[in-house]
Amino acid sequence: MGLALALEIPDEQWQRLITLVGGEDQDVLLDRVIASRTPVRHIGTKLLHAKPYARLLKVVAASADQQAALLRDFVDHWYHELKRTAPRNKKAPTIEPF
């Protein structure tokens, strides 16, 4: 979604992407990103992946003068916070997606 926003894709492609992504009202961060271009998007209240993305949500919610410092904090911690142990009932993946 972020890349689509940055590239300012045409409205028809944007609507198609929103349809493919789905998940409206399920993740506050995703919903806020989409709502920046589609204001009628319902904003959820849960952050589905809190460990790696709570800091990014703070960036999105912050005032413009605070965003650069908070974004730096997110970037500094993001990779480390992606590393999570597998739930007890599941085997840890052998290949990480990053």
C-alpha angles and dihedrals in degrees: 000000000000092000091048089052093048092049091046092224116201118275094250091056091043091055091047091051092050089052091050094047095044115162097123113179092010104094123032095206096049091044093051092050091050092043090059086075100020106043094185091067112121111237117225124217100222128079104216097201103032099165099062099026109038089091091051091052087055088054092052092048096045129096117263093256091057099042099084094055092044092048090053089051090051093050092047092055104029101090094045092048091052089067105090130160117249117257113265092251094052134064116243113252116256092214121047118214094235 
